[in-house]
Amino acid sequence: MSTPSTSWQEVVTPDEAQRHRDQADRFVEMQLRKSAKFGTGRALHRKQRPALRATLEVPAGLPPEAGHGIFAAEARYEVWVRLSNGGFDRAPDHVPDIRGFAFKVLGVAGQSVFGGPAASQDFVLINHEKFSSSTSREFSQITTAGGGGLVGILRALLRSPRLLGDLKEVRGALNKPFSGFATEDFFSAAPISCGPYAVRVRLRAASDEVNLQAKDDWSADIYDRLAKSPLVYELQLQFFLDEARTPIEDAAAIWDSPYQTVARLVIGEQAPDEDFAAQVEAAKFDPWNALVEHRPLGEVMRARKVAYRPSQLNRGAD
């Protein structure tokens, strides 16, 4: 087994700050158009599916490379979970989409990446091991164009034909079969730190028993399962080895290193709770809501830092 390395580094290009501000402006424009049509909401992942209470159980005796931040000692944390469909606002659940599994670990102890005490440690995961584009530039162009429908995508392609390859990747991602939030793995698809190490995150599926009717109502599938038994996911870390096998700045690369289980996410029996769902919908799930030991890494994560804040302000989240 290869040994995790601390020799990773980030590479920031001279044009990055301005480019990220320009991209954030385009996401805000898309968000405002959607909010005018569908009501106030997020730029992406607007359609919340179940909002769930859970616990994160961190065992004792993790390997030294994993023992940082929330994994530094045996612990049990309260967690809020938000499951979501990605880009489409009123589409039924069976429509192909990117699915999101975000969860907020509460009661953490330590310093935030922005200074001061951390309020939570957030994980924002999708049902894909990588992004469709290496950087945020292509991702934002296609995503914001897609938010405007087919006409917007065609216009983006006319302006920049090189996006065609990325668009094919996006179509492939959207058309990937999805069996449900209990039976799929979810990924950070971009790295964060774990103390001096760099890692990507995977949440391993709670079940391998696929419900063929789940696609008609993802929420009903979850609550039907919880009525029978808890859903138990494994939270795993994939460590940086070297730039060739585990590149920090290439979000379209699949990392070639093993996963290590560092915690269990346990969702116990519960019924839908409208008041709690409203709390979760109003909350911020942001990879930059993080302990300094789990700072987001890489260009895509840096772009998120710039884009998330105006989106949160536009929907009144604080």
C-alpha positions in Angstrom: 0.0 0.0 0.0 1.4 3.4 -0.9 2.1 5.9 1.9 0.2 9.1 2.1 2.3 12.2 1.3 2.3 15.7 2.7 4.2 17.1 -0.4 1.0 18.3 -2.1 0.7 21.9 -3.2 -1.8 24.3 -4.7 -1.1 26.3 -7.9 -2.9 29.7 -8.2 -2.8 31.4 -11.6 -2.5 35.2 -11.9 -6.0 35.6 -13.5 -7.8 33.4 -11.0 -9.2 35.9 -8.6 -10.9 38.0 -11.3 -12.1 34.9 -13.2 -13.7 33.6 -10.0 -15.5 36.9 -9.4 -16.8 36.9 -13.0 -18.0 33.3 -12.7 -19.7 34.1 -9.4 -21.5 37.0 -11.2 -22.9 34.6 -13.8 -24.1 32.2 -11.1 -25.9 35.0 -9.4 -27.6 36.0 -12.6 -28.7 32.4 -13.1 -29.9 32.2 -9.5 -31.9 35.4 -9.8 -33.6 34.2 -13.0 -34.6 31.0 -11.4 -35.8 32.7 -8.2 -38.0 35.0 -10.3 -39.5 32.0 -12.0 -39.7 29.4 -9.2 -39.3 31.4 -5.9 -36.3 32.2 -3.8 -33.7 29.4 -3.8 -30.2 28.2 -4.5 -28.4 28.6 -7.8 -27.9 24.8 -7.9 -29.4 21.9 -6.0 -32.6 23.9 -5.4 -34.9 20.9 -5.1 -34.5 19.5 -1.5 -35.4 15.9 -1.0 -35.3 14.6 2.6 -33.9 16.7 5.4 -32.7 14.3 8.0 -31.2 14.2 11.5 -28.2 11.9 11.9 -25.1 11.2 14.0 -21.5 10.9 12.9 -19.6 8.3 14.9 -15.8 8.6 14.9 -14.0 5.6 16.4 -10.8 5.6 18.5 -7.5 4.4 17.1 -7.6 5.8 13.5 -4.2 5.8 11.6 -2.1 8.8 12.4 -2.6 10.4 8.9 -6.4 10.4 9.5 -6.3 11.6 13.1 -6.9 15.4 12.5 -9.8 17.8 12.9 -13.1 16.0 13.6 -11.2 12.7 13.3 -8.6 13.5 16.0 -10.4 11.5 18.8 -13.3 9.2 19.4 -16.4 11.3 19.1 -20.1 11.4 18.3 -21.5 14.4 16.6 -25.1 15.7 15.8 -25.5 16.0 12.0 -28.0 17.7 9.6 -28.4 16.1 6.2 -29.7 17.7 3.1 -30.4 15.5 0.0 -31.1 17.2 -3.3 -31.6 17.1 -7.0 -29.1 19.2 -8.8 -30.0 21.6 -11.6 -33.7 21.3 -12.3 -36.3 23.1 -10.3 -39.6 21.3 -10.8 -38.6 18.2 -12.7 -40.0 14.9 -11.3 -37.5 12.7 -9.5 -37.0 10.3 -12.3 -35.5 13.0 -14.6 -31.7 12.5 -15.0 -29.7 14.9 -12.8 -26.7 15.3 -10.5 -27.7 14.3 -7.0 -26.4 16.0 -3.9 -25.7 14.6 -0.4 -24.7 17.5 1.9 -24.3 17.2 5.7 -23.4 19.5 8.4 -21.4 18.2 11.4 -22.4 20.3 14.5 -20.7 20.8 17.8 -17.2 20.7 16.4 -14.3 22.2 18.4 -11.5 24.2 16.8 -10.7 27.2 14.6 -12.6 28.0 11.4 -10.7 28.5 8.1 -11.7 32.1 8.4 -10.6 32.5 12.0 -12.6 32.3 15.2 -14.4 29.2 16.4 -15.9 26.9 13.7 -19.7 26.7 13.7 -19.7 23.4 11.8 -17.8 21.1 9.5 -19.7 20.8 6.2 -19.4 18.1 3.5 -20.9 18.8 0.1 -20.9 15.6 -1.9 -22.3 14.5 -5.3 -22.9 11.1 -6.9 -19.9 11.4 -9.1 -16.2 10.7 -8.3 -15.0 13.6 -10.4 -16.2 16.8 -12.0 -16.9 17.0 -15.8 -14.2 19.7 -16.1 -10.7 20.1 -14.8 -11.3 23.6 -13.6 -14.2 25.8 -12.7 -13.9 27.8 -15.9 -15.6 25.2 -18.2 -17.9 24.0 -15.4 -19.3 27.4 -14.8 -19.7 28.2 -18.5 -21.7 25.0 -19.2 -23.7 25.1 -15.9 -24.8 28.7 -16.1 -25.6 28.2 -19.8 -27.5 25.1 -19.0 -29.5 27.0 -16.4 -30.8 29.0 -19.3 -32.0 25.9 -21.1 -31.0 24.4 -24.5 -30.8 27.8 -26.1 -28.3 28.9 -23.5 -26.1 25.9 -24.0 -26.1 26.4 -27.8 -25.1 30.0 -27.4 -22.2 29.0 -25.1 -21.0 26.5 -27.7 -21.1 29.1 -30.4 -19.0 31.4 -28.3 -16.6 28.6 -27.3 -16.6 25.4 -29.4 -13.9 23.9 -27.2 -16.7 23.3 -24.6 -18.2 20.5 -26.7 -16.0 17.9 -25.1 -17.0 19.1 -21.6 -20.6 19.2 -22.6 -20.4 15.5 -23.6 -19.0 14.8 -20.1 -21.9 16.7 -18.5 -24.4 14.8 -20.6 -22.8 11.5 -19.6 -22.9 12.5 -15.9 -26.5 13.5 -16.1 -27.5 10.3 -17.8 -25.7 8.1 -15.3 -28.2 5.7 -13.7 -29.1 6.6 -10.1 -30.6 4.0 -7.8 -31.3 6.2 -4.7 -29.7 8.1 -1.9 -29.4 4.9 0.2 -27.7 2.8 -2.4 -25.3 5.2 -4.2 -21.8 6.4 -3.1 -21.3 10.1 -2.9 -18.0 12.0 -3.4 -16.4 15.4 -2.7 -14.8 15.1 -6.2 -12.3 17.8 -5.0 -9.8 17.7 -2.1 -9.7 19.1 1.4 -7.0 19.0 3.9 -6.8 16.5 6.8 -4.2 18.2 9.0 -1.0 18.2 6.9 -2.4 15.7 4.4 -4.7 16.2 1.4 -7.7 13.9 0.9 -10.9 13.4 -1.2 -14.0 12.2 0.6 -16.4 9.4 -0.1 -19.6 8.4 1.6 -20.1 4.7 1.0 -23.7 3.6 0.3 -25.7 2.4 3.2 -27.4 -0.5 1.3 -27.0 -2.7 -1.8 -30.7 -3.5 -1.9 -32.0 -1.4 -4.8 -35.7 -0.4 -4.9 -36.7 -0.2 -8.5 -39.5 2.2 -7.6 -37.3 4.6 -5.8 -36.9 6.8 -8.9 -40.6 7.9 -8.6 -40.0 9.4 -5.2 -36.5 9.5 -3.6 -37.9 10.8 -0.3 -40.4 8.0 0.0 -37.7 5.5 -0.6 -35.6 6.9 2.3 -38.4 7.1 4.8 -39.6 3.5 3.9 -36.1 2.2 4.6 -35.9 4.1 7.8 -39.1 2.7 9.1 -37.4 -0.7 8.9 -33.8 0.0 10.1 -31.3 2.8 10.4 -29.2 3.8 7.4 -25.5 3.5 8.1 -23.0 5.0 5.7 -19.2 4.8 5.9 -17.3 8.1 5.7 -14.0 7.4 3.9 -10.9 9.4 3.0 -8.7 9.0 -0.1 -5.2 10.3 0.5 -2.9 12.3 -1.8 0.1 10.2 -2.9 1.8 12.2 -5.6 0.8 14.7 -8.3 0.6 12.0 -11.1 -1.8 9.7 -9.3 -3.7 12.2 -7.1 -3.6 15.7 -8.7 -4.7 18.5 -6.5 -5.7 21.0 -9.2 -7.4 18.6 -11.7 -11.0 18.1 -10.7 -11.7 15.9 -13.7 -9.2 13.3 -12.6 -10.1 10.2 -10.6 -7.6 9.6 -7.8 -5.7 6.4 -7.9 -5.4 5.7 -4.1 -7.3 3.5 -1.7 -10.1 4.7 0.6 -9.9 4.5 4.4 -13.0 4.4 6.6 -12.8 7.1 9.4 -16.4 7.4 10.6 -19.9 6.2 10.3 -22.9 8.4 9.4 -26.0 6.9 11.0 -29.5 8.1 10.1 -32.0 6.7 12.5 -35.8 6.1 12.2 -37.7 9.4 11.7 -40.7 10.8 9.9 -40.8 13.9 7.7 -40.7 17.1 9.8 -41.7 20.2 7.9 -40.3 22.6 10.4 -36.9 20.9 10.4 -37.0 20.7 6.6 -37.5 24.4 6.5 -34.5 24.9 8.8 -32.3 22.8 6.6 -33.5 24.5 3.5 -32.6 27.9 5.0 -29.2 26.7 6.2 -25.8 27.1 4.4 -24.1 23.9 3.3 -20.7 25.1 2.2 -17.3 23.2 2.0 -15.8 26.4 3.4 -17.8 26.0 6.6 -14.8 24.1 7.9 -12.2 23.6 10.5 -8.8 24.9 9.5 -7.6 21.2 9.6 -10.1 20.5 6.8 -9.5 23.5 4.5 -10.8 23.0 1.0 -8.0 22.6 -1.6 -7.7 23.2 -5.4 -9.0 25.6 -8.0 -12.6 24.3 -8.0 -12.8 24.7 -4.2 -11.3 28.2 -4.4 -13.9 29.1 -7.0 -16.7 27.8 -4.7 -15.5 30.1 -1.9 -16.2 33.1 -4.2 -19.4 31.8 -5.7 -21.2 30.5 -2.6 -21.3 33.7 -0.5 -23.4 35.9 -2.9 -25.7 33.0 -3.6 -26.3 32.6 0.1 -27.0 36.3 0.5 -29.4 36.4 -2.4 -31.6 33.8 -0.7 -31.3 35.3 2.8 -29.1 32.6 4.3 -26.8 33.7 7.1 
